[in-house]
């Protein structure tokens, strides 16, 4: 009631019908303090100005945290401006994590040969590059061959190219990728590779250091009319092959040097789409404008694990790893350290990104529940007897360990503090040891740790995840860098299952193998899964609508996800009310 | 002349030492640029692609002494390489873009706070226990002793966010084309007010107090009494006799501060999202961007050395005793 009255007064003031003094007097008569009026006048003034004055049709996005932008639209470079990949350039297909489906994009169809050694893509006809030249299968072959020749070029296909022997366009709409060994999961790596035009890139002398200031792609966005130190715009491609899309004029990107600066602008109603971590988001963001401010943090990111070095006794024993897992109170971690933004992991280790793959049989093992009594039984059984408060190894060394974590990653540090307290209850003394990222990562990769928190691999199928936690192929000796499998665990059954998985292109068969991999994970507990990482995403419906949310979960909201191109297709200016 | 030559020799040795430190210090930090970027991407790049990033950035595995040789040669050719955190822009271009704004913001606020602070100090000492002397020092010290980050955040929150008097961020209006037009200059000045004002308010107290204290002891000198006894005007005694001598310690401090202008003002840049060298330096260190770190450190040390040289020369002019020695 008073709130509405105050709004009316402020509107009258802004329209010039009231002076500031009259405004204050009338507000005082309603029992509203001057500072409250000041706050409303100030805030609604710029929100109103931002909303009304903005007829540009540009969606404002807060992406990376930088003070000044570098004009780099090279899709092969490690850190190009958004949306160079999956925006200005496009992949052959888009993988939708939420539905678990592949959405055809520059390719309309694809198939493996009977021996699974040749993958053939049929490309979409009538697609043109931004400069009007036609897109053909030859551009696809050129892109993949370019990446194969130049190993410093980054892209989704990089991991599969090692086992690709030949890429050839047989005509303008067909491209055949020949593998040197059967590796069917390479489909996702190659299919999500962004394609560049041959007629442009064949003239580029040094594709690694090319800033590609005026990008020519095939995607929904292209022209870069403004590029300044702290601000740039990317406008839509007016001749995009998907008719009528995108439904808005383009994007603009003000530079924000810190999370705080980005959050301030978000709270100020200036940002339409963001992917920041905002603590306590209900109170700080949604409550400011419940009608327009929304967020969606689906727990579809990589699963965060507690890694126990399996080369160090007693953690070579699955029972001990399970006991550690049982001692941990995951609810406490997700509630306190993660603000309830995610949920405890189940015993498959898979995040929520694999609804079609989860094996219910493997999901609810006892060792992911918090049963300290059972943990004690297992530890006693492993010969780790208590002496006083602390358990001992059979040789008499007390169980005292360091738990490595990254300095300043407050959610992880807090999770580690909680685990340290939980483990003290079962007689294991754990000291949380924060390290700079580089040091932490170096120790993790070289296996120079006993306990460490860390992320894991993700991807369209669970293949990457299990290859990372259980395969002997990714396992290196202590002291040698192991890009994955930091805890150095492997079992022959897993190797066999992963090989079988990569040897078949039949999804039903792959699902069956994945079921067994999950059972294997449940049986051995190679690492201790804690929680799936949430993928941050916020949006405001002040000016635009059509964003995915809990109610309309058609794709992941985070603008860092490759599938954000699906979101770009759905955003449209808010209908006039 | 001899004095100046000796100083120049000293500066040459100092320059070489700083060049060498610039090379070795960043490389003693753990990790490499590819891991640092991988940390920033947080799972958006597969762990097995780190090697590709190393190749893209040209991270070298040559022995350090070889890299050091190449580094010295390149520096003399004026080639600082390609920045990694601002990949693939050349270090020279990255630094140039931040340099302008740093000079505008830090230069303006330093010159203004030194000028105002010193004048207030002279006035305070001249009229002991007057208004300027009794009210301003405690007030300015009070304001100056707040952590700058806090003061700037409060100013930004109320003046920009809640009341909307000043812009929230950036050096000029987004999308406005830089040009020598009134519209653009006005936008730059408008965006400059809040960051510059907060830096000045915080710095001014120190300058004022320093000047006031030396001024008081100078005023007790015989030559000042002598000048007054000769019946010279108050102004002349105040500025030409007392202030000129009292200025010397503050001049040294100003020289140091002038050199550090180049390193930017990190906190102002962070709070007001103002572009400049301070944030570039932070980005460079965080991302283990060796080429950019080398370029920036080199500029900072050279600027400090150059500013000191200028101060040395000014001393020769201001203080006849140096010339004699």
Interface residues (C-beta under 8 A of the other chain):
Chain A: X38 X39 X42 X43 X45 X46 X66 X67 X68 X70 X71 X72 X74 X76 X77 X78 X79 X151 X152 X153 X154 X158 X159 X208 X209 X210 X211 X226 X228 X229 X230 X231 X233 X252 X254 X255 X256 X257 X258 X261 X264 X265 X268 X301 X302 X406 X436 X437 X438 X439 X441 X442 X455 X457 X458 X459 X464 X468 X483 X484 X533 X560
Chain B: X29 X30 X31 X32 X34 X35 X36 X37 X38 X39 X40 X41 X42 X43 X44 X45 X46 X47 X48 X49 X50 X52 X53 X55 X56 X57 X82 X86 X87 X88 X89 X94 X97 X98 X101 X156 X161 X162 X163 X164 X168 X169 X170 X171 X174 X175 X178 X269 X270 X271 X273 X274 X275 X276 X279 X280 X283 X288
